[in-house]
Every structure is written in structure tokens, then in C-alpha cells.
Amino acid sequence: MLSDADYPGNGSGNARRARKRSSGESPGDGQTLRSSGRQINVRVKRTNNPPPGQSKRKATDTEEEDDQSEKKYRKCEKAGCSATYPVCFASASDRCAKNGYTSRWYHLSCGEHFCNECFDHYYRSHKDGYEIFALWKKVWTSNGKSEPSLKAFMADQQLPFWVQCTKPDCRKWRQLTKEIQLTASLAATYRCGMKFNNIKSEGPDQCCQPEDLRVAEVSDSWWHSMLILPPLFKDSPAGPFLASYYPDCVGMSPSGAASNPSLSELRADHCRAVPPQIPGLCPYFQPFYQPNECGKALCVRPDMMELDELYEFPEFSRDPTMYLALRNLILASWHKNCKEVLTSQKCAVHIIARGLVRVRCVQEMDRVLHFMTRKGLINTGVLAVKRPLLPERHCSRNVIVIGSGASGLAAARQLQNFGTQVVVLEARERIGGRVWDDTSLGVTVGRGAQIVNGCVNNPIALMCEQMDIKMHKLGERCDLFQEGGQVTDPAIDKRMDFHFNAILDVVSEWRKDKSQSQDTPLREKVQEVKKNFLQESGIQFSELEEKVLQFHLSNLEYACGCTLDQVSARSWDHNEFFAQFSGDHTLLTKGYSTLLHKLAEGLDIRTKCPVQAVDYSGDVVKVTASNGSQWTAQKVLVTVPLTLLQKNLIQFHPALPERKMKAIHSLGAGIIEKIALQFPYRFWDNKIQGADYFGHIPPGPDKRGMFSVFYDLEPQGKQAVLMSVITGDAVPAVRDMEDKEVVYECMKVLRELFKEQDVPEPLHFFVTHWSKDKWSQMSYSFVKTGGSGEAYDILAEDVQGKVFFAGEATNRHFPQTVTGAYLSGVREASKMAAM
């Protein structure tokens, strides 16, 4: 704070100190000096020579007229400001210049200025307003990070609010009087001429009154560049999500946050913060990173723009505060209520910011909300809409989607919600693709997918929340049973799990400097590392330890969907380089089909229509079904499984680019099979004691994929249903078996694991045959030896802006999952809308 002695303008003796100050806020700046609001005129000799032929007297008269005009008015000194005759909005000082003369106008925006006298009123320590400024400054510095300047104080505390009339045929902006505080409820109900304090509005319709001329300027592109300070929102819905951040770093006002010493320390130390617990919010909704947090899928930094945001909104690259304030508000509002369409109108009422900048924020809200809707960040999932979510310019006239699995239905739902006409062509008699649920055993059993791996920010969790579906959280406990009935010592399991992961760590280290041409099968590399470890350490695994290691290797084959001799050692876990879904692993007790059927509601889906050819040689794309039926569209989205592309079941004209075909064949089509058994009673309860699953230690390496894990599909219920998986070398072994033979093999294993008791015959059962399914022939993809994760990106590339591709095998970040398939459909819908 400047003392009176340091304050420029204290008497004529201080005139020599009136030079420009670096803060840009201290009065003076080389202009006319002042003291306590009293004007001291310092004349500057004019050097302009009068034009030839003009009398000296006339020049003198003109100079005197300029002097009078200069005393009466003074322009804003901000270069480019359109305000010829500024008006002081503050009216704080008794000597306020109003719309008259002041020694300096302070610019906040074009149309919003305050005079030097009002500056003095708050800035000078002996003035009445100083204590108000000092108190605000204390709150600001304790909560925020930006400078508590007097301009910031004026923008945060003294500027009047602007509010828009809610009458559909009016929508004019009105400036509220200074004493009225804007709230979300007032913004949602305001009408022109509205009276406050229970005073009824009388007289003519106030909507007829013209709108302030300054409002029209706000929408001009240059207006934002003339804004001195970015808007900082108060009472933003994002507040509870971002309590660990400095408010002004995430688009919120520090004066609107409660001062909390422990919170201040947390912010100052940049400690890792625990995600906030917000009452009523689904615990799986964590849309914002907390400070120093990373590696969480579908999460954004609330204090930083993403690359695609910078590309879409380059005007905010220098100062992203306004964009961040709007984006954070929108994301928070969506996650607080994901069951209804989020509109600009619903968000706009929560923009609580003073000044004309609120008008600009409301105008920008449409653009930001449409962008986030198009990207699938909001207004997504199983949401049904009554009118298009995007403006017409974002919508293709019509799109054909080939395949009604998770990716095809996701894209079709998004596109239809955007306003595009969509037809879905499905080869099967049913929808769902590799999602196929069976209820014949008394509970829902997924013949395909049924588990959600990592629920935090997972769109599957979002859809469950939208439909009020509860997922069953899978516990971590998994006892390993040996044939003979013994339970494996957890210490042995833990030790071999450590060695197993250590082997994979060495493989990860090995691949760092290896090219694709130096790739090797994962099985070969694992055996090599294991052999070297045993030789160098002198350790010998016991027979049981070797069997436990084989169990962990069978789990790896389950994850890859294939035997390890086909999997790339260099790229087997390529997606782990990207942020993955964290949190609980859950079982969808009602099955994925419930979600997909909800996605399909209202869509035009033609079943039993296998597509034979796609011709994209003309202006429109022509799609031909095997029965001869034809459809045309501007764009086509292909979502068929990878195997069908590898076997050319769809003929493309022209042929797909060589680069894409090479990528298609560099990925493998993994297969796992399932078996489900219904028993008369739950014979396993006493032994597994409420666990969700238990493991089967294989008797030897040749048996390691045969029923390695058993899942209890209703652990807290009365139904007695077990489901197991067949992976790795066991898949071809059972391929040509009859179902009863597979059941016989499975029962032999169960009777060995529960040898101490009688195991009843199953009442009912089913066995899957995905390898023989004409329209799948696979479970999920993997990277073959010599391939790379880049193949997923190449598969995702569109061809000539006409033919697009989606499915789990096009999602490099989240392959092999329903989540990945769903997100690939959302991605392609966004891509089409952007075009």
C-alpha cells in the first residue's frame, strides 16, 4: 500500500514525481495530477504551428475551446476503446465524475469505466471506501492466486449485474441497479421491469424499451480482446468439484470461496487431493483431475485447455479463463444431473459474474456446450432428446451404420440426437453384436461381455446411473484351489504374482529400444526372462509354485484373448501407455444388453440385413445387402468385427487403402469361450465364503486355459449359477466338442476342486461358440507379433470423408472392451458432426 507521501499528486511539489508507474493501477500515469479529488491543472505548451494563412488569434481561440472541451470530457486512454465519453459505473465517491471530466478513466471493458475520484475513494487509506477494499483484499489473497488489484475489486464487487429477460419474444439484456445481487433463481425468472422487495410491476410493458447500445458491441470479436480482466464466476456448480484448486485458476472468484486455512495450505503445497465427496453425486463421476493427479481416463484438467479445445477455440489460447469457467460449469452441471439434456439456458443462469462480460459468457455458452456435446463429454449415453442437440450445420443429411453392436448403437444414438437421419443395418436377427445375454439359468449371464473394468468416468457407469441400474462391485479376494481340493497358501500366490509381474517388467524394459522388426512372441520372451532369472538367482520354483505361475499366465492369455505365442512382446499392453479407467471392477448383474436395448430405442434398425458391398466411388455412398437391397447415404460407418474385415466379407469399391489393409492384418482376432452351469444348490458357499470368484490351479501347462476362473453370478442371492472361461490352448481343444462333453470336463474340474464334498449335476447349462459365430468369429482383438498399437489408429481413419470405422479394434486407448467399442462410436459421430 502506498502512503500519502508516496502518492503522486500531493501538492504541486510532487508534480515532478508524476510519471508512469509499472503497476498500471496507481493514479497518475503521467497525466494531470490530482490530490484528494482536487484538480491541479498543469499546462503543457502546444508545439503545433498554425497552418499557413491562419491568424494567430484564431489559433488561440481554438486552443481555448479545446481547453474547455478537455476540462469537460476526457477519452479513455485504452487504445482501441470505443467509449468516446466514458461514464463511471461506480458512483462511489461524492466527487464522482459521473459522465463528466476526470483526470483519468480506468478501463475494464468497452462500455465499463470508473473515474479517478472513485479510484481514490477505495485506494486511499484515509477514504471511506478503503476499509471495504482492504477487507476484500484479505479474502482474495487468502483464497486466490491472482493480484488483488483495485481493478479486480471493481470488477468483482462494484460492477452492476446484467440479466436477460426470460420472455421468449424479448430476450433483451438489462442492467440491474447496484444494490441488486444476481442469483441463479433471479436469472431464471427475470422479466423486463421486474420490481423487487415484493413491489408489483405496474405501467406499460417494459420489454418495449430499447436495449442498451453497449450490449450490441459485446458480441463483436474485438470486444473480448479489450477486456482487462477475465470473468470469474461466483457460486459455480463446479465449486464443490474444485475445492482443492485456487478458484481464480479455474474460472471462479476467490471472494466467493470460504476462507479455509487448511485448504490454503493444501493449495500452496500442491498436495495430491482426494476426489471430493459431493452429496448425491455418483462416486464414479470424477470429471476433473485433482492437483498433481494423473493417469485417469476421461478426466480433464480444470485449469488447462486440452489440445482439441485449443484447436476449436484459439481465441482463448492466451487467456483461457473464460473458457475454463464455462467448460467447468458445464461439466459439473452435467455430472450433477445426467438424466436430462443439459441446455445453454440451464447453464446460463449459473453464470454469476458482474458486468457486460456476463453477456459475452452467455453468448459463448452455446459454442462451448455444442462442442462438448459433439465430443460426447455431455448429453450422451442413453439420453433421449426431443429436438436436435446441435445446429443444422453440424448434421449430415443421412448416415448408414453397419452393425448394431455397442459401437454402432453408440454412434447411431449420438448422430440421431444431433439431428442426423440414421439407418442401422444388422446381419443378425438380434442387436448387440458380441454383447449377448442369456437369462435361461435364472440369472442374467453374459455369453459375451458382462464385467466393467474400472468404473470411474466409465460411460457404462454413466448409462447405469441414467437408468438407475446398480452394478455389483467385485471383491479382490480370489482363493486359488488345487485339484484335490486344497486351498493354496495366499503367501505362495502373492510371491508368484510378484515374480510374474517382475517377468513382465523385464519384458517392458527389453522393448524400450526395439523396433517392430525386432519384435518377438510374448511366450518366447517370457520363457527367456524366466530362465535367465532362475539361472542368475539360483532360485528353484517348487511344483506348486510353477503351477501357480501357470495360473497367472492363463490370466494373461485371458486378457489377450489368445495364446502367448501369437502375441507381440513389444506391444501386448500398448494401451497401458494411456490413462485407463480406474476404480471398482463390477459385474453388470442385469447384463450389457439392458443398456444396448435402451440405446437402440427409437433407432431405425434393419435386422437380417448382412451387408455385402460398400461403393464409395461417387458423391454418395451406396450400400448393398446380400438380398440385393440397396441404400445410399452421405456417409457410412462400418462397425463389423475385425475378422470380417480380414476375410473381406464386405467388398469395398474402390478397395480400402493398402495402409489400412496392412493394419487390419497386423492385429489378431482373439477368442475366449464361456460355460455357465446352474445347480440345484450353492455347494461352494462354505468354501469360498462369499467371494465373487475363485481360481483353478492347472495341473500342468497344457491344461492352464481350461476353466481357470469361476464366477459366482449371484453371490449374495439364492440362485446357484457358476460361469467359467476357456482361454489360450484350451479354446481349440474344445472347439469341436459337443456341449455335453465340455460340461463333463468342467464338472471333472469342479469335483476335483471340491473333493471333500458331493458336487451335484447341473440342472441347466450353456457353452458359447464365438469362433463358429458367422458374424463375429472372434471375441476381441490383440496385437500380433510384428504389429503395433498404431494399427488401431489406422483402422480408425476414415476414407475420403465418406467411409468411417468404429469398434473395439479401432480404439487404441481402450481395446477389447464394450467401453472401448462404445467410445469409438461416440468418436466417429463426433468426427462426422465436425465435418
ABEGO torsion letter per residue (X at the ends): XBBAAABBGBEAAAAAABBBBAAGABBGGGBBBBBGGBBBBBBBBBABBBBBGBBAAAAAAAAAAAAAAAAABBBBABBGBABABBBBAAGABAABAEABBBABBBBABBGBBBBAAAAAAAABAABAAAAAAAAAAAAAAAABABBBBAAAAAAAAABBBBBBBABAABGBBBBBBAABBBBAAAAAABBBGBBBGGBBBBEBBAAABBBBAAAAAAABAAAAAABABBBBBBGBAAAAAAAABBAAAAGBBAAABBBBAAAAAAAAAGBBBBBBBBBGBBAABBABBBBGBBGBBGBBBAABBBAAAAAABAAAAABAAAAAAAAAAAAAAAAABAABBBBAAAAAAABBBBEAAAAAAAAAAAAAAAAAAAAGABGBEABBBABBABBAAABBABBBBBEABAAAAAAAAAAAAAGBBBBBBBABABBGEABBBBAAAGBBBBABBABBBEABGBAAAAAAAAAGBBBBBBBABBBBBBBGGBBBBAAAAAAAAAAAAAAAAAAAAAAAABBAAABBBAAAAAAAAAAAAAAAAGBBBBAAAAAAAAAAAAAAAAAAGBBAAABBAAAAAAAAABBBBBEBBBBBAAEAAAAAAAAABGBBBBBGBBBABBBAABABBBBBBAAGBBBBBABBBBABBAAAAAAGABBBOBBBBAAAAAAAAABBBBBBBBBBBBBABBAAAAAAGGBABBBBBBABAAAAABGABBBBABAABABBBBBBBBBEAAAAAAAABBAAAAAAAAAAAAAAABAABBBBBBABBBBBBAAABAAAGBABBBBBBGBBAAAAAAAABBBGGABBBBEAAABAABBGBAAAAAAAAAAAAAAAAAX
